[in-house]
Amino acid sequence: MGHRLSKIYTRTGDAGTTGLGDGSRTAKNSTRVAAMGDVDELNSLIGVILCEELPADIRELFTGIQHDLFDLGGEMSIPGAALLKATQPARLEAAIDHYNANLGPLKEFILPGGNRAAALTHLARTVCRRAERVTVALAAEETVSDAGRQYLNRLSDLLFVLGRWLNKAAGGSDVLWQKGKNA
C-alpha cells in the first residue's frame, strides 16, 4: 500500500469541498459525503463494540462487518463504483437466522439496553438506520449499488438481533417497553 497518507492536512478542504476517490471534488455537505460519514460513524461504533468482551464468533462477525463497511465507504467515495458483492447481504441474512434461532418471539417492543455490549449494539443499529436513510437519499440523486443499500438494511436487522442475543448470552433479557408506564 505504500505511504498513502504521508501528509494528514492538505488544506484542500478549507473552501468547503472534499476529494472523492475518483479525483473529483464535492461539497462537504453533499448527500454523498453525508452517507460516507454515516457509514464511517457506524464503522467507528462497531470498533467501540469490539472493545467489549464478546464471544469469539461475535467478535469475528463484527470484525468482518467493519471490513465490509470500509468497502462500502470506498464504494461511496467513487461515484458509480460497486465494491460490495450481492452475496454480502445474504451473508448477513444467514447470521440473522443463526443468532435469532434461539431467541424467543417478541410480543412487545423492546428498549435499547441491557448490558453494555447489547446497548452499544442497539446504538449501532440506530446509526445504521441513519446511514441507510442517507444512502437511499443519495440513490435518489446518483447511482448507488443495490448491494450497498441492501447491506445496510440487513445490517440494521442483524444489529437488532445481536443486541437481543448479547443480552441473553450475558444471562439477561430484553428490556421490554411498557406503554404508558409513567402516565
C-alpha positions in Angstrom: 0.0 0.0 0.0 3.0 2.3 0.4 2.7 5.7 2.1 -0.9 6.6 1.2 -1.4 9.2 3.9 2.0 10.7 4.4 0.6 14.2 5.0 -2.5 14.4 7.1 -3.5 18.0 6.4 -3.7 19.3 2.9 -5.7 22.5 3.2 -7.6 21.5 0.0 -10.8 21.2 2.0 -10.6 24.7 3.5 -13.1 26.0 0.9 -15.8 23.5 1.9 -15.1 20.8 -0.6 -13.5 17.3 -0.3 -11.9 15.0 -2.7 -13.5 11.8 -3.8 -11.8 8.5 -4.7 -12.0 9.3 -8.4 -10.2 12.6 -8.0 -13.3 14.8 -8.3 -14.3 17.2 -5.6 -17.7 17.7 -4.0 -19.2 19.9 -1.3 -18.6 18.6 2.2 -22.3 19.0 2.9 -23.4 16.9 -0.1 -25.6 13.8 0.3 -22.6 11.6 -0.8 -20.3 13.0 1.9 -23.1 12.6 4.5 -23.6 9.0 3.5 -19.9 8.3 3.7 -19.8 10.0 7.1 -22.6 7.9 8.5 -21.0 4.7 7.3 -17.7 5.8 8.9 -19.5 6.6 12.1 -21.2 3.2 12.1 -17.8 1.6 11.5 -16.3 3.5 14.4 -19.1 2.5 16.7 -18.6 -1.2 15.7 -15.0 -0.6 16.8 -16.2 0.6 20.2 -18.4 -2.6 20.5 -15.2 -4.6 19.7 -13.7 -3.1 22.8 -16.2 -5.1 24.9 -15.9 -8.7 26.0 -17.6 -10.7 23.2 -17.8 -14.3 22.3 -15.2 -15.2 19.6 -17.9 -15.8 16.9 -19.5 -12.4 17.5 -16.1 -10.7 17.5 -15.3 -12.3 14.2 -18.7 -11.3 12.8 -18.2 -7.7 13.9 -14.7 -7.6 12.5 -15.9 -8.8 9.1 -18.7 -6.2 9.2 -16.0 -3.5 9.8 -14.2 -4.6 6.6 -17.5 -4.6 4.7 -18.3 -1.1 5.9 -14.9 0.2 4.9 -15.6 -1.3 1.4 -19.0 0.4 1.4 -17.4 3.7 2.3 -14.9 3.2 -0.5 -17.7 2.4 -2.9 -19.4 5.7 -1.9 -16.2 7.6 -2.3 -16.1 6.6 -6.0 -19.3 7.6 -7.8 -20.6 4.6 -9.8 -18.3 2.1 -8.0 -19.6 -1.3 -6.7 -17.3 -2.9 -4.2 -19.8 -5.0 -2.2 -20.9 -8.2 -3.8 -24.5 -9.4 -4.0 -23.5 -12.2 -1.6 -22.7 -9.9 1.3 -26.3 -9.0 2.3 -27.1 -12.8 2.0 -24.3 -13.5 4.4 -25.9 -11.1 6.9 -29.2 -12.9 6.4 -27.6 -16.2 7.4 -26.2 -14.6 10.5 -29.6 -13.2 11.4 -31.2 -16.6 11.0 -28.4 -18.2 13.1 -28.5 -15.8 16.1 -32.3 -15.3 16.0 -32.9 -19.1 16.1 -32.6 -19.3 19.9 -34.3 -16.1 20.8 -37.9 -16.1 21.9 -40.6 -14.4 19.8 -41.2 -10.8 20.5 -44.6 -9.9 21.9 -43.7 -6.4 22.9 -41.4 -3.7 21.6 -38.0 -3.6 23.3 -36.0 -0.7 24.6 -32.3 -0.4 23.8 -30.4 -1.5 26.8 -29.5 -4.4 29.0 -25.7 -5.0 29.2 -23.2 -2.5 27.8 -22.4 -4.6 24.6 -26.1 -5.0 23.8 -26.8 -1.3 24.4 -24.0 -0.3 22.1 -25.2 -2.8 19.5 -28.7 -1.2 19.7 -27.0 2.3 19.3 -25.1 0.9 16.2 -28.5 -0.2 14.8 -29.8 3.4 15.0 -26.7 4.8 13.3 -27.0 2.1 10.7 -30.6 3.1 10.0 -29.5 6.7 9.6 -26.7 5.6 7.2 -29.4 3.7 5.3 -31.7 6.7 5.1 -29.0 8.9 3.7 -27.8 6.2 1.3 -31.4 6.0 0.0 -31.4 9.7 -0.4 -28.1 9.6 -2.3 -29.5 6.8 -4.5 -32.4 9.2 -5.5 -29.7 11.7 -6.7 -26.9 9.4 -8.0 -26.1 5.8 -8.7 -25.6 3.7 -5.6 -25.1 -0.1 -5.7 -28.1 -2.3 -4.8 -25.8 -4.4 -2.7 -24.7 -1.4 -0.6 -28.3 -0.3 0.2 -29.3 -3.9 0.9 -26.3 -4.4 3.1 -27.2 -1.5 5.4 -30.8 -2.7 5.5 -29.8 -6.3 6.6 -27.1 -5.0 8.9 -29.6 -3.0 10.9 -31.7 -6.1 11.3 -28.7 -8.1 12.3 -27.7 -5.5 14.9 -31.2 -5.7 16.4 -30.9 -9.5 16.7 -27.4 -9.3 18.1 -28.5 -6.8 20.7 -31.1 -9.3 21.9 -28.6 -12.2 21.6 -25.9 -10.4 23.6 -28.4 -9.7 26.4 -29.4 -13.3 26.5 -25.8 -14.6 26.3 -25.0 -12.5 29.4 -27.8 -14.0 31.3 -30.1 -11.1 30.9 -33.2 -10.5 28.8 -34.7 -7.9 26.6 -35.8 -4.6 28.2 -39.5 -4.5 27.4 -41.3 -1.3 26.6 -44.3 -0.7 28.9 -46.8 1.5 27.2 -47.9 4.4 29.5 -45.5 3.3 32.2 -45.2 6.8 33.6 -48.6 8.1 32.7 
